[in-house]
């Protein structure tokens, strides 16, 4: 019963809480182009210049955002968990604002991709 009550309270709170700013897909595409992400990941975000570079199209938005923030932390010299150190990606991510990260992540997640589950 206690779990049900907590679940209902969480549901009510989520319905009453103001929605966060929805990501702007057009701004995400523009930022992807502005910061020249396509140079390595391809204009369609799925034809990278090297096989070791990940396909970004269709990836989960929260995963992309988490990764970009981890690269920023790595560039800032933060140590510990949730840090990614890569000279190129660190420098690229360092330029991005939180809004840029949200918009780019949402736009990439909205793209068709071979990452989807085929039935």
ROTI-125750 format. One record per atom (N, C-alpha, C): residue number from 1; residue in three letters; atom name; x, y, z. Coordinates in Angstrom, 1 decimal, padded with zeros to 4 digits. Layout:
N
seq, type, atom, east, north, up
NUM, ala, CA, X, Y, Z
...
REM end
This chain:
119
seq, type, atom, east, north, up
1, unk, N, 000.8, -001.2, 000.0
1, unk, CA, 000.0, 000.0, 000.0
1, unk, C, 000.9, 001.3, 000.0
2, unk, N, 002.0, 001.2, 000.8
2, unk, CA, 002.9, 002.3, 000.9
2, unk, C, 003.5, 002.7, -000.5
3, unk, N, 003.8, 001.6, -001.3
3, unk, CA, 004.4, 001.8, -002.6
3, unk, C, 003.4, 002.4, -003.5
4, unk, N, 002.2, 002.0, -003.5
4, unk, CA, 001.1, 002.6, -004.3
4, unk, C, 000.9, 004.0, -004.0
5, unk, N, 000.9, 004.4, -002.7
5, unk, CA, 000.7, 005.8, -002.3
5, unk, C, 001.9, 006.6, -002.8
6, unk, N, 003.1, 006.1, -002.7
6, unk, CA, 004.2, 006.9, -003.2
6, unk, C, 004.2, 007.0, -004.7
7, unk, N, 003.8, 006.0, -005.4
7, unk, CA, 003.7, 006.1, -006.9
7, unk, C, 002.6, 007.1, -007.3
8, unk, N, 001.5, 007.1, -006.6
8, unk, CA, 000.4, 008.0, -006.9
8, unk, C, 000.9, 009.5, -006.6
9, unk, N, 001.6, 009.7, -005.5
9, unk, CA, 002.1, 011.0, -005.2
9, unk, C, 003.1, 011.5, -006.2
10, unk, N, 004.0, 010.6, -006.7
10, unk, CA, 004.9, 011.0, -007.7
10, unk, C, 004.2, 011.3, -009.0
11, unk, N, 003.2, 010.6, -009.4
11, unk, CA, 002.4, 010.9, -010.6
11, unk, C, 001.7, 012.2, -010.5
12, unk, N, 001.1, 012.5, -009.3
12, unk, CA, 000.5, 013.8, -009.2
12, unk, C, 001.5, 014.9, -009.2
13, unk, N, 002.6, 014.8, -008.6
13, unk, CA, 003.6, 015.8, -008.6
13, unk, C, 004.1, 016.1, -010.0
14, unk, N, 004.3, 015.0, -010.8
14, unk, CA, 004.8, 015.2, -012.1
14, unk, C, 003.8, 015.9, -013.0
15, unk, N, 002.5, 015.6, -012.7
15, unk, CA, 001.5, 016.3, -013.5
15, unk, C, 001.4, 017.8, -013.1
16, unk, N, 001.6, 018.1, -011.9
16, unk, CA, 001.5, 019.5, -011.4
16, unk, C, 002.7, 020.3, -011.6
17, unk, N, 003.9, 019.7, -011.7
17, unk, CA, 005.1, 020.4, -011.9
17, unk, C, 005.1, 021.0, -013.3
18, unk, N, 005.7, 022.3, -013.4
18, unk, CA, 005.7, 022.9, -014.7
18, unk, C, 006.7, 022.1, -015.6
19, unk, N, 006.3, 021.9, -016.9
19, unk, CA, 007.1, 021.2, -017.8
19, unk, C, 008.4, 022.0, -018.1
20, unk, N, 009.5, 021.4, -018.2
20, unk, CA, 010.8, 022.1, -018.5
20, unk, C, 010.7, 022.6, -019.9
21, unk, N, 011.6, 023.4, -020.3
21, unk, CA, 011.6, 024.0, -021.6
21, unk, C, 011.8, 022.8, -022.6
22, unk, N, 010.9, 022.7, -023.5
22, unk, CA, 011.0, 021.7, -024.5
22, unk, C, 012.2, 022.0, -025.4
23, unk, N, 012.9, 021.0, -025.8
23, unk, CA, 014.1, 021.2, -026.7
23, unk, C, 013.6, 021.7, -028.0
24, unk, N, 014.4, 022.5, -028.6
24, unk, CA, 014.1, 023.1, -029.9
24, unk, C, 014.9, 022.3, -031.0
25, unk, N, 014.2, 021.5, -031.8
25, unk, CA, 014.9, 020.6, -032.7
25, unk, C, 015.6, 021.4, -033.8
26, unk, N, 015.0, 022.5, -034.3
26, unk, CA, 015.6, 023.3, -035.3
26, unk, C, 016.9, 023.9, -034.8
27, unk, N, 016.8, 024.4, -033.5
27, unk, CA, 018.0, 024.9, -032.9
27, unk, C, 019.1, 023.9, -032.7
28, unk, N, 018.6, 022.6, -032.4
28, unk, CA, 019.6, 021.5, -032.3
28, unk, C, 020.3, 021.2, -033.6
29, unk, N, 019.6, 021.2, -034.7
29, unk, CA, 020.2, 021.0, -036.0
29, unk, C, 021.2, 022.1, -036.3
30, unk, N, 020.8, 023.4, -036.0
30, unk, CA, 021.6, 024.5, -036.3
30, unk, C, 022.9, 024.5, -035.4
31, unk, N, 022.8, 024.1, -034.2
31, unk, CA, 024.0, 024.0, -033.3
31, unk, C, 024.9, 022.8, -033.8
32, unk, N, 024.3, 021.7, -034.2
32, unk, CA, 025.1, 020.6, -034.8
32, unk, C, 025.9, 021.1, -035.9
33, unk, N, 025.3, 021.9, -036.8
33, unk, CA, 026.1, 022.5, -037.9
33, unk, C, 027.0, 023.6, -037.5
34, unk, N, 026.6, 024.5, -036.6
34, unk, CA, 027.5, 025.6, -036.1
34, unk, C, 028.8, 025.1, -035.5
35, unk, N, 028.6, 024.0, -034.7
35, unk, CA, 029.8, 023.5, -034.0
35, unk, C, 030.5, 022.4, -034.8
36, unk, N, 030.2, 022.3, -036.1
36, unk, CA, 030.8, 021.4, -037.0
36, unk, C, 030.9, 019.9, -036.6
37, unk, N, 029.8, 019.5, -035.9
37, unk, CA, 029.8, 018.1, -035.5
37, unk, C, 029.8, 017.1, -036.7
38, unk, N, 029.3, 017.6, -037.8
38, unk, CA, 029.2, 016.8, -039.0
38, unk, C, 030.6, 016.5, -039.6
39, unk, N, 031.6, 017.2, -039.2
39, unk, CA, 032.9, 017.0, -039.7
39, unk, C, 033.4, 015.5, -039.4
40, unk, N, 033.0, 015.1, -038.2
40, unk, CA, 033.4, 013.7, -037.8
40, unk, C, 032.3, 012.7, -037.9
41, unk, N, 031.0, 013.2, -037.5
41, unk, CA, 029.9, 012.3, -037.4
41, unk, C, 029.0, 012.2, -038.6
42, unk, N, 029.3, 013.0, -039.7
42, unk, CA, 028.6, 013.0, -040.9
42, unk, C, 027.4, 014.0, -040.8
43, unk, N, 027.0, 014.5, -042.0
43, unk, CA, 025.9, 015.4, -042.0
43, unk, C, 024.6, 014.8, -041.5
44, unk, N, 024.4, 013.5, -041.7
44, unk, CA, 023.2, 012.8, -041.3
44, unk, C, 023.4, 012.2, -039.9
45, unk, N, 024.5, 012.4, -039.3
45, unk, CA, 024.9, 011.9, -037.9
45, unk, C, 024.9, 010.4, -037.9
46, unk, N, 025.0, 009.8, -039.0
46, unk, CA, 025.2, 008.3, -039.0
46, unk, C, 026.2, 007.8, -040.0
47, unk, N, 026.9, 008.7, -040.7
47, unk, CA, 027.9, 008.2, -041.6
47, unk, C, 029.2, 008.9, -041.2
48, unk, N, 029.8, 008.4, -040.1
48, unk, CA, 031.0, 009.0, -039.5
48, unk, C, 032.2, 008.8, -040.5
49, unk, N, 033.2, 009.6, -040.3
49, unk, CA, 034.4, 009.5, -041.2
49, unk, C, 035.2, 008.3, -040.8
50, unk, N, 035.1, 007.8, -039.6
50, unk, CA, 035.9, 006.6, -039.2
50, unk, C, 034.9, 005.7, -038.5
51, unk, N, 035.1, 004.4, -038.7
51, unk, CA, 034.2, 003.4, -038.0
51, unk, C, 034.2, 003.5, -036.5
52, unk, N, 035.3, 004.0, -035.9
52, unk, CA, 035.3, 004.1, -034.5
52, unk, C, 034.5, 005.3, -033.9
53, unk, N, 034.1, 006.2, -034.8
53, unk, CA, 033.2, 007.3, -034.3
53, unk, C, 031.8, 006.8, -034.3
54, unk, N, 031.1, 007.1, -033.2
54, unk, CA, 029.7, 006.6, -033.1
54, unk, C, 028.7, 007.2, -034.0
55, unk, N, 027.7, 006.4, -034.3
55, unk, CA, 026.5, 006.9, -034.9
55, unk, C, 025.7, 007.6, -033.9
56, unk, N, 025.3, 008.8, -034.2
56, unk, CA, 024.6, 009.7, -033.2
56, unk, C, 023.1, 009.7, -033.5
57, unk, N, 022.7, 009.6, -034.7
57, unk, CA, 021.3, 009.7, -035.1
57, unk, C, 020.6, 008.5, -034.4
58, unk, N, 019.5, 008.9, -033.8
58, unk, CA, 018.6, 007.9, -033.2
58, unk, C, 019.0, 007.5, -031.8
59, unk, N, 020.1, 008.0, -031.3
59, unk, CA, 020.6, 007.6, -030.0
59, unk, C, 019.7, 008.3, -029.0
60, unk, N, 019.6, 007.8, -027.8
60, unk, CA, 018.7, 008.4, -026.7
60, unk, C, 019.3, 009.8, -026.4
61, unk, N, 018.4, 010.7, -026.3
61, unk, CA, 018.7, 012.1, -026.0
61, unk, C, 019.5, 012.2, -024.6
62, unk, N, 019.0, 011.5, -023.6
62, unk, CA, 019.6, 011.6, -022.3
62, unk, C, 021.0, 011.0, -022.3
63, unk, N, 021.3, 010.0, -023.1
63, unk, CA, 022.6, 009.5, -023.2
63, unk, C, 023.6, 010.4, -023.9
64, unk, N, 023.1, 011.1, -025.0
64, unk, CA, 023.9, 012.1, -025.7
64, unk, C, 024.2, 013.2, -024.7
65, unk, N, 023.2, 013.7, -024.0
65, unk, CA, 023.4, 014.9, -023.1
65, unk, C, 024.4, 014.5, -022.0
66, unk, N, 024.2, 013.3, -021.4
66, unk, CA, 025.1, 012.8, -020.4
66, unk, C, 026.6, 012.7, -020.9
67, unk, N, 026.7, 012.2, -022.1
67, unk, CA, 028.1, 012.1, -022.7
67, unk, C, 028.7, 013.4, -022.9
68, unk, N, 028.0, 014.4, -023.5
68, unk, CA, 028.5, 015.7, -023.7
68, unk, C, 028.9, 016.4, -022.4
69, unk, N, 028.1, 016.2, -021.4
69, unk, CA, 028.5, 016.8, -020.1
69, unk, C, 029.7, 016.1, -019.5
70, unk, N, 029.8, 014.8, -019.7
70, unk, CA, 031.0, 014.1, -019.2
70, unk, C, 032.3, 014.6, -020.0
71, unk, N, 032.2, 014.8, -021.3
71, unk, CA, 033.3, 015.4, -022.0
71, unk, C, 033.7, 016.8, -021.5
72, unk, N, 032.7, 017.6, -021.2
72, unk, CA, 033.0, 018.9, -020.6
72, unk, C, 033.7, 018.8, -019.3
73, unk, N, 033.3, 017.9, -018.4
73, unk, CA, 033.9, 017.7, -017.1
73, unk, C, 035.4, 017.2, -017.4
74, unk, N, 035.6, 016.4, -018.3
74, unk, CA, 036.9, 015.9, -018.6
74, unk, C, 037.8, 017.0, -019.1
75, unk, N, 037.3, 017.9, -019.9
75, unk, CA, 038.1, 019.0, -020.4
75, unk, C, 038.4, 020.0, -019.3
76, unk, N, 037.5, 020.1, -018.3
76, unk, CA, 037.7, 021.0, -017.1
76, unk, C, 038.7, 020.4, -016.1
77, unk, N, 039.1, 019.2, -016.3
77, unk, CA, 040.1, 018.5, -015.4
77, unk, C, 039.4, 017.9, -014.2
78, unk, N, 038.1, 017.8, -014.2
78, unk, CA, 037.4, 017.1, -013.1
78, unk, C, 037.8, 015.6, -013.1
79, unk, N, 038.0, 015.1, -011.9
79, unk, CA, 038.3, 013.7, -011.8
79, unk, C, 037.2, 012.9, -011.1
80, unk, N, 037.2, 011.7, -011.3
80, unk, CA, 036.1, 010.9, -010.7
80, unk, C, 035.2, 010.2, -011.7
81, unk, N, 034.1, 009.8, -011.2
81, unk, CA, 033.1, 009.1, -012.1
81, unk, C, 032.4, 010.1, -013.0
82, unk, N, 031.9, 009.6, -014.1
82, unk, CA, 031.1, 010.4, -015.1
82, unk, C, 032.0, 011.4, -015.7
83, unk, N, 033.2, 011.1, -016.1
83, unk, CA, 034.1, 012.0, -016.8
83, unk, C, 034.6, 011.2, -018.0
84, unk, N, 034.6, 011.9, -019.1
84, unk, CA, 035.2, 011.4, -020.3
84, unk, C, 036.3, 012.3, -020.8
85, unk, N, 037.5, 011.7, -021.1
85, unk, CA, 038.6, 012.5, -021.5
85, unk, C, 039.0, 012.2, -022.9
86, unk, N, 038.8, 013.1, -023.8
86, unk, CA, 039.1, 013.0, -025.2
86, unk, C, 039.4, 014.5, -025.6
87, unk, N, 040.6, 014.7, -026.2
87, unk, CA, 041.0, 016.1, -026.5
87, unk, C, 040.0, 016.7, -027.5
88, unk, N, 039.6, 016.0, -028.5
88, unk, CA, 038.8, 016.6, -029.6
88, unk, C, 037.3, 016.8, -029.0
89, unk, N, 036.7, 015.8, -028.5
89, unk, CA, 035.4, 015.9, -028.0
89, unk, C, 035.3, 016.8, -026.8
90, unk, N, 036.3, 016.8, -025.9
90, unk, CA, 036.3, 017.7, -024.8
90, unk, C, 036.3, 019.2, -025.2
91, unk, N, 037.1, 019.5, -026.2
91, unk, CA, 037.2, 020.9, -026.8
91, unk, C, 035.9, 021.3, -027.4
92, unk, N, 035.3, 020.3, -028.1
92, unk, CA, 034.0, 020.6, -028.8
92, unk, C, 032.9, 020.8, -027.7
93, unk, N, 032.8, 019.9, -026.8
93, unk, CA, 031.7, 020.0, -025.8
93, unk, C, 031.9, 021.2, -024.9
94, unk, N, 033.1, 021.6, -024.7
94, unk, CA, 033.3, 022.8, -023.8
94, unk, C, 032.6, 024.0, -024.3
95, unk, N, 032.5, 024.1, -025.6
95, unk, CA, 031.8, 025.3, -026.2
95, unk, C, 030.3, 025.3, -026.1
96, unk, N, 029.7, 024.2, -025.7
96, unk, CA, 028.3, 024.1, -025.7
96, unk, C, 027.6, 024.5, -024.4
97, unk, N, 026.6, 025.3, -024.5
97, unk, CA, 025.8, 025.7, -023.3
97, unk, C, 024.8, 024.5, -023.0
98, unk, N, 024.2, 024.6, -021.8
98, unk, CA, 023.2, 023.6, -021.4
98, unk, C, 022.1, 023.5, -022.4
99, unk, N, 021.7, 024.6, -023.0
99, unk, CA, 020.6, 024.7, -024.0
99, unk, C, 021.1, 024.0, -025.3
100, unk, N, 022.3, 024.3, -025.7
100, unk, CA, 022.8, 023.7, -026.9
100, unk, C, 022.8, 022.1, -026.7
101, unk, N, 023.3, 021.7, -025.6
101, unk, CA, 023.3, 020.2, -025.3
101, unk, C, 021.9, 019.6, -025.4
102, unk, N, 020.9, 020.3, -024.8
102, unk, CA, 019.6, 019.8, -024.8
102, unk, C, 019.0, 019.7, -026.2
103, unk, N, 019.2, 020.8, -026.9
103, unk, CA, 018.7, 020.9, -028.3
103, unk, C, 019.4, 019.9, -029.3
104, unk, N, 020.7, 019.8, -029.2
104, unk, CA, 021.4, 018.9, -030.0
104, unk, C, 021.0, 017.4, -029.7
105, unk, N, 020.9, 017.1, -028.4
105, unk, CA, 020.5, 015.8, -028.0
105, unk, C, 019.2, 015.4, -028.5
106, unk, N, 018.2, 016.3, -028.4
106, unk, CA, 016.8, 016.1, -028.8
106, unk, C, 016.8, 015.9, -030.4
107, unk, N, 017.5, 016.8, -031.1
107, unk, CA, 017.5, 016.7, -032.5
107, unk, C, 018.1, 015.3, -033.0
108, unk, N, 019.2, 015.0, -032.4
108, unk, CA, 019.8, 013.7, -032.8
108, unk, C, 018.9, 012.5, -032.5
109, unk, N, 018.3, 012.6, -031.4
109, unk, CA, 017.4, 011.5, -031.0
109, unk, C, 016.2, 011.4, -031.9
110, unk, N, 015.8, 012.5, -032.5
110, unk, CA, 014.6, 012.5, -033.4
110, unk, C, 014.9, 011.9, -034.8
111, unk, N, 016.2, 011.8, -035.1
111, unk, CA, 016.6, 011.3, -036.5
111, unk, C, 016.4, 009.8, -036.7
112, unk, N, 016.0, 009.4, -037.9
112, unk, CA, 015.9, 008.0, -038.2
112, unk, C, 017.3, 007.4, -038.2
113, unk, N, 017.4, 006.1, -037.8
113, unk, CA, 018.7, 005.6, -037.6
113, unk, C, 018.7, 004.1, -037.6
114, unk, N, 019.8, 003.5, -037.9
114, unk, CA, 019.9, 002.0, -037.9
114, unk, C, 020.0, 001.5, -036.5
115, unk, N, 020.0, 002.4, -035.5
115, unk, CA, 020.1, 002.0, -034.1
115, unk, C, 018.8, 001.4, -033.6
116, unk, N, 017.7, 001.7, -034.3
116, unk, CA, 016.4, 001.3, -033.8
116, unk, C, 016.2, -000.2, -033.9
117, unk, N, 015.3, -000.7, -033.1
117, unk, CA, 015.0, -002.1, -033.1
117, unk, C, 014.2, -002.5, -034.3
118, unk, N, 014.6, -003.4, -035.0
118, unk, CA, 013.8, -003.9, -036.2
118, unk, C, 012.9, -005.1, -035.8
119, unk, N, 011.7, -005.1, -036.3
119, unk, CA, 010.8, -006.2, -036.0
119, unk, C, 010.4, -006.9, -037.3
REM end
